[in-house]
Amino acid sequence: MSPPRPFIDPATGEIDRAQILSEAMPLAKLIGVFVAGSLPLYAIAFFGAENSVLGVVLALLGNFILAIGAGVVLMYVIARGIRLAGE
């Protein structure tokens, strides 16, 4: 017999919305951490240092934080998917 598929209710065969929400909330919080970390840098670059070298450096730093965040989120999703497939 094959293992139960993630996000599918084995009794009814329909999508398990409760499990989807329980998996989506930690992911949304993780994404929010990196967005909240880069947002002040973008705000300072846009409102305070528009056409200066400081603005460019802050924008690049914000991009770097978002790129690192994308990598961390991707690793989390892959690790969680492997764990869910094994359950």
N, C-alpha and C positions, 0 to 999 in steps of 0.2 A: 504494500500500500504506500502511496506517495505521501510525503509530509504535507501538512496543511499549508496553504498559501498565505503569506502575510496579507493583512488588510481585507481578508475575505472571511465572513462568518461561516464556520463549517456547518452549522445547523441549517442555515437558510440559503447559503451560497451567494448572498448579497454582500455589498461593500460594508465593512465594519467602520462606521464613521467615528465611533468612540476611540478606536485604536489609531485611526488617522490623526485625530486631534491630539491624542496623547503623544504621538511621535512628532507632530508639527510644532508643538509649543516649545520644546527645548531647542529645536532647530531655529525657530523664530527668535528666541532669546540670544542664541549664539550669533546670528546675523546682526541683531540689534546692537550687540556689544561692539562689533567692528564698525558699524555705521555711526554709532554714537562717538566712537573714538576718532573718526575721520571728519565728522561734521564740524567741530570747532575750527579745525585747520582750514577747511573750505570757507567757512564763514569769515575768518580773519583774512584769508587771501582775497575773498571777493569784496568784502566791505572795507577792510582796513588798508590793504596793501595791493591795490588793483594792478598798477603798472610798474611794480618794482621787482627787484630780484627776490626780496623776501616773499612776495606773493607767489612767485614761481616755485620757490623752495617749499613753501607751505602746501601748495597744490600737489607737488610731486610727493611730499610726505603723506598727504592724504591718499593719493593713489597707491602708494606703497602699502599703507595700512589696509586698504580695501583689497589689494592683491593678496596679501598674507591672509586676510580673513576669508577670501574665496578659497584658498588652498586648505585652510583649516576646516571650513564648512564641507568641502568636498571629501576630505579624509574622514570627517565625522559621519557623513552620509554613507560612504563605502563601508566603514567599520560597523555601523548600525545595521546596514543591509545584510552584511555577512552574518551578524548575530541573529537577526530576525529569520534568516533563511535556515539557520541551524536549530531554531526552536521548534 
